[in-house]
Amino acid sequence: MELFWTQIVAHWWAILLGGAGGFAYYKFVGCRTGACPITSNPWVSTLYGALIGALLSS
């Protein structure tokens, strides 16, 4: 049972770190013209990073 909770916690950490990475990408790299579908919006960029984190932790 302990291994199960460890895996869940690790999965959520990966999601949180992916979201933070997505937001950092928006903040520091971003899109100057506003025409980029992912990096022009902080919400989309954060959610995309969280999705990537979730996929990589599976």
Backbone bond lengths (Angstrom), bond angles and torsions (degrees), N, CA, C in turn:
res aa  C-N    CA-C-N  psi(-1)  N-CA   C-N-CA  omega(-1)  CA-C   N-CA-C  phi
1 M - - - 1.458 - - 1.538 111.19 -
2 E 1.322 115.27 -34.88 1.462 119.57 -179.87 1.531 111.57 -64.46
3 L 1.319 117.07 -38.39 1.460 121.07 179.41 1.525 110.52 -63.17
4 F 1.321 116.69 -37.45 1.464 121.62 178.97 1.530 110.64 -59.95
5 W 1.322 117.54 -47.95 1.465 121.06 -179.23 1.515 111.51 -68.34
6 T 1.306 117.20 -33.53 1.461 120.82 177.04 1.524 110.37 -63.95
7 Q 1.327 116.53 -40.89 1.458 120.53 178.52 1.522 111.44 -66.32
8 I 1.323 117.22 -39.35 1.467 120.89 179.17 1.531 110.34 -65.24
9 V 1.320 116.44 -44.41 1.469 120.09 179.70 1.527 110.19 -63.92
10 A 1.318 117.00 -41.61 1.462 120.15 178.84 1.528 110.64 -64.27
11 H 1.329 116.97 -38.26 1.458 121.09 178.71 1.532 110.74 -64.05
12 W 1.332 117.85 -43.96 1.462 121.05 179.40 1.522 111.96 -67.46
13 W 1.331 117.42 -35.34 1.466 119.75 175.80 1.518 110.47 -63.44
14 A 1.323 116.43 -39.96 1.464 119.76 178.90 1.530 110.55 -64.49
15 I 1.326 117.01 -39.18 1.468 120.85 178.36 1.530 110.38 -65.06
16 L 1.329 116.47 -44.88 1.469 120.08 179.67 1.525 111.96 -65.04
17 L 1.321 116.80 -42.47 1.465 119.29 178.97 1.524 111.10 -68.08
18 G 1.326 117.50 -36.38 1.463 120.32 176.26 1.521 111.24 -64.20
19 G 1.332 116.75 -41.65 1.459 120.15 177.00 1.513 111.96 -63.82
20 A 1.332 116.31 -41.13 1.471 119.97 177.42 1.525 110.30 -64.47
21 G 1.318 116.08 -39.05 1.458 119.55 177.36 1.516 112.21 -65.53
22 G 1.327 117.11 -39.42 1.461 120.77 177.24 1.519 111.89 -63.97
23 F 1.327 116.18 -41.03 1.460 119.14 178.28 1.525 111.03 -68.10
24 A 1.335 116.56 -39.97 1.463 120.19 178.42 1.528 109.88 -63.00
25 Y 1.320 117.00 -38.08 1.464 119.55 177.55 1.527 110.48 -63.41
26 Y 1.339 116.44 -42.51 1.472 120.27 176.47 1.528 110.66 -60.73
27 K 1.323 116.70 -44.82 1.462 121.62 -174.20 1.527 112.86 -69.96
28 F 1.335 116.87 -43.45 1.466 119.53 -172.13 1.523 114.19 -97.95
29 V 1.334 118.24 -26.81 1.460 120.84 179.13 1.518 109.03 -106.23
30 G 1.320 115.90 -59.82 1.455 122.71 172.96 1.510 116.30 54.48
31 C 1.329 113.91 -159.03 1.452 121.47 -178.42 1.523 107.31 -142.77
32 R 1.295 117.05 116.24 1.469 120.59 -176.24 1.525 113.51 -73.16
33 T 1.331 117.75 -31.19 1.462 120.08 -175.70 1.519 112.81 -86.47
34 G 1.325 118.43 -21.17 1.452 121.00 -176.57 1.516 113.11 84.33
35 A 1.318 117.88 4.13 1.453 121.76 -178.06 1.535 112.69 -92.13
36 C 1.310 117.91 -6.32 1.469 121.47 -179.12 1.533 108.51 -81.04
37 P 1.333 118.69 124.11 1.462 119.91 -174.35 1.522 114.48 -68.52
38 I 1.311 119.01 -28.10 1.463 120.36 -176.62 1.524 111.34 -97.74
39 T 1.305 117.77 -47.36 1.466 120.17 -170.75 1.522 114.41 -89.58
40 S 1.311 119.17 -0.63 1.462 119.28 179.39 1.529 112.45 -87.11
41 N 1.326 117.82 -12.46 1.457 122.17 -177.92 1.533 108.82 -124.77
42 P 1.343 119.24 126.32 1.465 119.67 -178.21 1.530 113.33 -65.31
43 W 1.326 117.89 -32.33 1.470 120.34 179.88 1.519 110.99 -67.44
44 V 1.310 116.04 -45.53 1.464 120.16 -179.10 1.517 110.32 -66.53
45 S 1.300 116.82 -42.57 1.453 121.10 -179.91 1.528 111.43 -63.68
46 T 1.329 117.97 -41.51 1.461 121.95 178.52 1.520 111.08 -66.67
47 L 1.318 117.32 -44.44 1.464 120.37 178.76 1.524 111.89 -65.34
48 Y 1.313 116.78 -37.98 1.460 120.58 177.72 1.530 110.42 -64.90
49 G 1.318 117.36 -42.19 1.466 120.68 176.57 1.514 112.01 -63.51
50 A 1.340 116.91 -40.36 1.469 120.20 177.61 1.522 110.95 -64.70
51 L 1.319 117.39 -38.52 1.455 120.97 177.63 1.525 111.07 -64.07
52 I 1.319 116.58 -42.95 1.459 120.18 177.35 1.525 110.63 -63.21
53 G 1.325 117.17 -41.21 1.467 120.61 176.55 1.518 112.24 -61.51
54 A 1.330 116.91 -41.02 1.461 121.00 178.19 1.520 111.59 -65.20
55 L 1.321 116.28 -40.94 1.458 119.60 -179.75 1.525 111.92 -68.55
56 L 1.308 117.03 -37.64 1.459 119.97 -179.61 1.533 112.66 -73.30
57 S 1.319 117.31 -24.20 1.465 119.33 -178.64 1.524 113.13 -87.98
58 S 1.312 117.92 -8.67 1.464 120.59 -178.49 1.500 111.69 -77.40
